[in-house]
Amino acid sequence: MTNLSNSIKVLLVEDNERLREELVNLLCQEGLTAHGVGDGAELNERLKVDQPHVLILDLNLPFEDGISIAARIRVAFPEIRIVMLTGRVNGVDRAQGYEAGADIYLTKPTRPVELLAVIRNLHRRYKGDAGEEARWSLDSSKFMMVSSHGQTIRLTEAEVSLLYAMAISGRHLDHLELMSLFNQDISDEKSCKSRLEVLISRLRSKLRMQGSSPLDIQVLRGRGYRLTFALACLGVAPPELVRSADRDDD
């Protein structure tokens, strides 16, 4: 067994269950802490409780492909290193992978020794040269947003949960998705929607007070809301989101 520190955390997104289990077992045997998920939605749930140093992505995934996942993870978690591991050998696919934020593009089948060497190398770069960072970061543990110039925006727990969900989704979220963050009884949808709109209105006002950069939440009529700026997520999910995920697993 290679003497490799188990402090290296790897998360594999692969919908082929047999291959996923084989790769996870291989990485664990080599001393890494490895976990596997089957698609982008399962990845989101895993990221709520733990973040890997290295993310290994297949391209051909159900519901959301690896290119889309890589693009949003690169914005929301700029420190995570991304490995594309796929059977696609087309040069266009490779170019799209790198444009989406992949650090390394490997084609299947990949020799285990090569994959391990790539992971080791990328781990050395974790929290090092992570490339261009988002201007603003969300620090869930301190309930604030922090800019690269040292500006801060204090947030409530509800505001943190909203921003975290929108940042990690990489798309717009509708009213029902946002209301579900707080485990509200949405049988009275009109009342819940009204409370959500008040919360978002207050948060938008708070963001707009930072006049040095265009921070805002775009209102998409009939569709929901989305962030108009890049927001990196520091640490794990807010407690409300973690508790919600735990309830969903019961």
Beta strands, then each sheet from edge to edge (+ up, - down):
strand 1: 9-13
strand 2: 33-37
strand 3: 54-57
strand 4: 81-86
strand 5: 104-107
strand 6: 136-139
strand 7: 144-147
strand 8: 152-154
strand 9: 217-220
strand 10: 224-227
strand 11: 231-234
sheet 1: 2+ 1+ 3+ 4+ 5+
sheet 2: 8+ 7- 6+ 11+
sheet 3: 9+ 10-
end
